[in-house]
């Protein structure tokens, strides 16, 4: 038998193993429907749903019509869930169907876990809860979100519907709506309907969407989930408590900007610079950020701004802000420099020039794409960067 033939057979078995490894694994303890046709249709439909999850959400034919907005929240969390970054194995985590309950006529509640084996120990990546509704000979799937928020109260302000459990900070709701109108005017964002749900915290937000656990979010207490489908923005917020007691203009600016520019092409330092300028950061307003930066520049008169920019250095530590700030909440030199550039660009050329800079592409090592766009929009190059930054600082004292 030739060596080539043996290698071919070996390769075939490796591929066969990998293909089999991607199949849905059904827990033997599950109580599946007794009707074999119903059971087979449900399992086949679930496999189709999982096979379609990497498609754009609006093209996923396994989603129950009328539920796309909330189901997109859940689908986004499914994407690339099999991948293990540590081993670079693209099918490390396998889907396990661990529970199935007939909720009501033609509707089932399912629980799926994604697990892998590392050094003989089971590793849980995520656990999802979703619903399935029988439509003819197949099942379509949707998030339990609507059922989980059934009975919530509604407060409508402008184009925004605020959903909450018990109480809502009316003053903050009005202030939030005014910020939306202000940011949309700056950005040129379209008027768009928004459904805003006030969760207790991020853990609560995840559970409402159908994410019982995801290792990516270990330790996260505050964050949000969003989807934009059928000209409706859905925000499931787990940052400000269910009473909407706080507002974050910084994150709101990001949210509105992403309605106008595709996030995949946005340059993050420019994006963050805009959010600093228009919304501050971590509750610190732009005037305070600017004053801190000018003070830093005065104490570091020989700063090489280009190097500090490229190395993404910070200019404040938590103790300097006279409040409790984590390491992740330090103020960035590159973000403030971009805020100053954006301020100048908007004043001289309008926000259209800012959009061009924002859209130069994701941040990359060396920032070549950024400096091409910066030279075009603001006339600033690597060669004159330090001089330009000093001039911007001087103009903003």
C-alpha positions in Angstrom: 0.0 0.0 0.0 1.5 3.4 -1.0 2.4 6.1 1.4 0.3 8.6 -0.6 -2.8 6.3 -0.2 -2.3 6.0 3.5 -2.0 9.8 3.9 -5.1 10.2 1.9 -7.1 7.8 4.0 -5.7 9.5 7.2 -6.8 12.9 5.9 -10.2 11.6 5.1 -10.7 10.3 8.6 -9.5 13.6 10.1 -12.1 15.5 8.0 -14.8 13.0 8.9 -14.0 13.4 12.6 -14.1 17.1 12.4 -17.4 17.1 10.4 -18.9 14.8 13.0 -17.6 17.0 15.8 -19.6 19.9 14.6 -22.9 18.0 14.9 -25.4 18.8 17.6 -25.0 16.6 20.7 -28.2 15.6 22.4 -28.1 14.8 26.1 -29.5 11.3 26.8 -31.5 12.6 29.7 -33.6 14.9 27.5 -37.3 14.1 27.1 -37.8 14.5 23.3 -41.3 14.5 21.7 -42.6 10.9 21.5 -43.9 11.5 18.0 -40.9 10.5 15.9 -41.8 12.8 13.0 -42.2 15.8 15.4 -38.9 14.9 17.1 -37.0 14.5 13.8 -38.4 17.8 12.5 -37.4 19.7 15.6 -33.9 18.3 15.7 -33.4 19.0 11.9 -34.7 22.5 12.3 -32.4 23.2 15.2 -29.4 22.0 13.2 -30.5 24.3 10.4 -30.7 27.2 12.8 -27.2 26.5 14.1 -25.9 26.1 10.6 -27.4 29.5 9.6 -26.2 31.5 12.6 -23.2 33.0 10.9 -25.4 34.5 8.2 -26.5 38.2 8.5 -29.4 38.0 10.9 -31.9 39.3 8.4 -31.0 36.5 6.0 -31.4 33.7 8.6 -34.5 31.8 7.4 -34.7 29.9 10.7 -35.9 33.0 12.7 -39.6 33.3 13.4 -41.1 36.2 11.5 -41.8 39.2 13.6 -39.1 38.5 16.2 -36.0 39.5 14.3 -35.2 42.6 16.4 -35.0 40.8 19.7 -33.7 37.5 18.2 -30.8 39.4 16.7 -29.6 40.2 20.2 -29.3 36.4 20.8 -28.0 35.5 17.4 -25.1 38.0 17.8 -24.0 36.1 20.9 -24.0 32.8 19.0 -21.6 34.0 16.3 -18.2 32.2 16.2 -19.1 30.6 19.5 -17.3 27.3 18.5 -13.8 29.0 18.2 -11.3 28.6 21.0 -8.8 31.5 21.0 -6.3 29.6 23.1 -5.9 26.6 20.8 -7.1 28.3 17.6 -9.4 25.4 17.1 -12.4 26.6 15.0 -14.7 23.8 16.3 -13.4 23.4 19.9 -16.7 24.2 21.6 -19.6 21.8 20.6 -23.3 22.5 20.9 -25.1 20.3 23.5 -28.9 20.3 23.7 -29.3 20.0 27.5 -33.0 20.7 28.0 -36.3 20.7 26.0 -39.7 21.7 27.5 -43.0 21.9 25.7 -44.1 25.4 26.8 -47.5 25.4 25.1 -49.1 24.1 21.9 -46.5 24.0 19.1 -43.9 25.9 21.1 -40.9 24.6 22.9 -38.3 26.1 25.2 -34.7 24.9 24.6 -31.4 25.2 26.4 -28.1 24.8 24.5 -24.6 24.7 26.0 -21.4 25.1 24.1 -18.7 23.0 25.8 -15.2 21.7 25.0 -12.6 19.4 26.7 -9.3 21.0 27.8 -6.7 18.8 29.5 -9.5 16.2 30.2 -11.6 18.9 32.0 -14.9 20.2 30.6 -14.9 23.9 29.7 -18.2 25.8 29.3 -18.2 28.6 26.8 -21.9 29.6 26.8 -25.4 28.5 27.7 -28.3 29.8 25.7 -32.1 29.7 26.1 -34.3 30.0 23.0 -37.8 29.2 21.9 -39.0 27.1 18.9 -42.4 27.4 17.3 -43.8 24.8 14.9 -44.7 26.1 11.4 -45.9 23.3 9.2 -43.3 20.6 9.0 -40.5 22.7 10.5 -39.7 24.8 13.5 -38.6 28.4 13.6 -36.6 30.0 16.5 -36.8 33.1 18.5 -35.4 34.8 21.7 -37.5 34.5 24.9 -37.0 38.2 25.3 -40.6 39.3 24.7 -41.9 36.7 27.2 -39.3 37.8 29.7 -40.3 41.4 29.5 -44.1 40.8 29.3 -45.9 43.2 31.7 -43.1 45.9 31.7 -44.3 49.5 31.8 -43.9 51.9 28.9 -43.0 55.5 28.7 -42.9 57.0 25.2 -40.7 60.1 24.6 -40.4 61.3 21.0 -39.3 58.3 18.9 -38.0 56.4 21.9 -40.1 53.8 23.9 -38.7 53.2 27.4 -39.6 49.9 29.0 -39.1 49.4 32.7 -40.3 47.2 35.6 -41.5 49.7 38.2 -40.1 53.2 38.3 -38.4 55.5 35.7 -36.3 58.6 36.3 -38.4 61.0 34.2 -35.9 63.8 34.3 -33.1 61.5 32.9 -35.5 60.3 30.2 -36.1 63.8 29.0 -32.4 64.7 29.1 -31.5 61.5 27.2 -33.9 62.4 24.4 -32.4 65.9 24.1 -29.0 64.3 23.8 -30.2 62.0 21.1 -31.6 65.0 19.2 -28.3 67.0 19.7 -26.0 64.2 18.6 -28.2 63.3 15.6 -28.0 66.9 14.4 -24.2 66.9 14.7 -23.8 63.5 13.0 -26.6 63.7 10.5 -28.2 60.6 11.9 -31.6 59.6 10.6 -34.7 59.8 12.9 -35.2 56.2 13.9 -37.5 54.4 16.3 -35.9 53.1 19.4 -37.0 50.5 22.0 -35.0 51.0 25.2 -35.2 48.4 28.0 -33.9 49.2 31.4 -32.4 46.0 33.0 -31.2 45.7 36.6 -27.6 45.1 35.4 -25.7 43.3 32.6 -26.4 39.9 34.0 -30.1 40.6 34.0 -29.8 42.0 30.4 -28.2 38.8 29.2 -30.7 36.6 30.9 -33.6 38.6 29.3 -32.1 38.1 25.9 -31.6 34.3 26.4 -27.9 34.3 27.3 -27.8 32.3 30.6 -24.0 32.3 30.6 -21.1 33.4 28.3 -17.5 33.2 29.4 -16.6 36.3 27.4 -18.6 38.3 30.0 -17.1 36.8 33.2 -17.0 39.6 35.8 -19.0 42.1 33.7 -21.6 43.9 35.8 -22.4 46.8 33.4 -22.8 46.7 29.6 -25.6 46.6 27.0 -26.8 44.6 24.0 -28.1 46.3 20.9 -29.6 45.4 17.5 -30.7 47.4 14.5 -33.3 45.6 12.4 -36.1 46.9 10.2 -35.3 50.6 11.0 -35.7 50.0 14.7 -32.9 50.3 17.3 -33.3 47.9 20.2 -31.2 48.7 23.3 -31.1 46.3 26.2 -29.3 48.3 28.8 -27.6 46.8 31.8 -25.6 49.8 32.9 -27.9 52.3 34.6 -30.2 50.2 36.8 -33.8 49.6 36.0 -34.8 53.1 37.0 -32.6 54.8 34.4 -30.8 56.7 37.2 -27.8 57.6 35.1 -27.0 58.7 31.6 -23.7 58.1 29.7 -23.4 60.6 26.9 -20.1 59.0 25.7 -21.7 55.6 24.9 -24.8 57.3 23.5 -22.6 59.2 21.0 -21.1 55.9 19.9 -24.6 54.4 19.5 -25.9 57.2 17.3 -22.7 57.4 15.2 -23.0 53.7 14.4 -26.4 54.4 12.8 -24.6 56.4 10.2 -21.2 54.7 9.8 -20.7 50.9 9.6 -18.8 50.0 12.8 -16.5 47.7 10.7 -14.8 50.7 9.1 -14.6 53.0 12.0 -11.2 54.0 13.4 -11.5 53.5 17.1 -9.2 56.3 18.3 -11.1 58.8 16.2 -14.4 57.3 17.4 -13.3 57.6 21.0 -12.0 61.1 20.4 -15.4 62.2 19.1 -17.1 60.6 22.2 -14.6 62.4 24.5 -15.4 65.7 22.8 -19.2 65.4 22.7 -19.8 63.1 25.7 -16.8 63.1 28.0 -15.6 59.8 29.5 -16.6 57.8 32.6 -18.7 60.7 33.9 -15.8 63.2 33.4 -16.9 66.1 31.1 -14.8 67.2 28.1 -13.8 70.6 29.8 -12.2 68.6 32.7 -10.5 66.1 30.3 -9.1 69.0 28.3 -7.9 70.8 31.4 -6.1 67.6 32.6 -4.5 67.2 29.2 -3.3 70.8 29.0 -1.8 70.4 32.5 0.0 67.2 31.4 1.4 69.0 28.3 2.6 71.9 30.5 4.5 69.5 32.8 5.9 67.5 29.8 7.1 70.1 27.4 9.4 67.7 25.5 6.6 65.2 24.8 6.9 63.3 21.6 3.3 63.2 20.7 3.7 60.9 17.7 5.4 58.2 19.8 2.8 58.6 22.5 0.0 58.4 20.0 1.4 55.3 18.3 2.0 53.5 21.6 -1.4 54.4 22.9 -0.2 56.0 26.1 -2.3 57.5 28.9 -1.9 60.9 30.6 -3.9 60.3 33.8 -3.9 57.7 36.5 -6.9 57.0 38.8 -5.5 59.0 41.7 -5.2 62.1 39.6 -8.9 62.3 38.9 -9.7 62.4 42.6 -12.2 59.6 42.3 -12.2 55.8 42.1 -11.3 54.9 38.5 -10.1 51.5 37.3 -7.1 51.0 35.0 -9.4 50.7 32.0 -10.8 54.1 32.8 -7.6 56.1 32.3 -7.7 58.9 29.8 -6.0 58.3 26.5 -3.5 60.6 24.8 -4.6 59.4 21.3 -8.2 60.0 22.1 -7.7 63.5 23.3 -5.5 64.4 20.3 -8.3 63.1 18.0 -10.9 65.1 20.0 -8.8 68.3 19.3 -8.5 67.4 15.6 -12.2 66.6 15.3 -13.1 69.9 17.0 -10.9 71.8 14.4 -12.2 69.8 11.5 -15.8 70.3 12.3 -15.3 74.0 12.8 -13.5 74.5 9.6 -15.0 71.9 7.2 -18.1 70.5 8.9 -18.8 67.0 10.2 -18.5 65.5 6.7 -14.7 65.8 7.0 -14.9 64.2 10.4 -16.9 61.3 8.9 -14.1 60.8 6.3 -11.5 60.5 9.1 -13.7 58.2 11.2 -14.2 55.9 8.2 -10.5 55.3 7.4 -10.7 51.8 8.7 -10.0 49.9 11.9 -6.9 50.8 14.0 -3.8 49.0 12.8 -0.2 48.8 13.9 1.6 51.9 12.7 -1.7 53.6 11.9 -0.9 54.0 8.1 -4.6 54.2 7.1 -5.2 56.8 9.8 -2.4 59.1 8.7 -3.4 58.9 5.0 -6.9 60.1 6.0 -5.5 62.6 8.4 -3.2 64.2 5.8 -6.2 64.4 3.4 -8.7 65.9 5.8 -6.5 68.0 8.2 -3.2 68.3 6.4 -1.4 66.6 9.3 1.2 64.0 8.6 3.7 62.0 10.7 6.3 64.6 9.8 4.4 67.5 11.2 2.3 65.7 13.8 4.2 67.0 16.9 4.0 70.6 15.7 0.4 70.3 14.9 -0.5 68.8 18.3 1.3 71.6 20.1 -0.6 74.1 18.0 -3.9 72.5 18.9 -3.0 72.6 22.6 -2.1 76.2 22.3 -5.4 77.1 20.6 -7.4 75.3 23.3 -5.8 76.9 26.4 
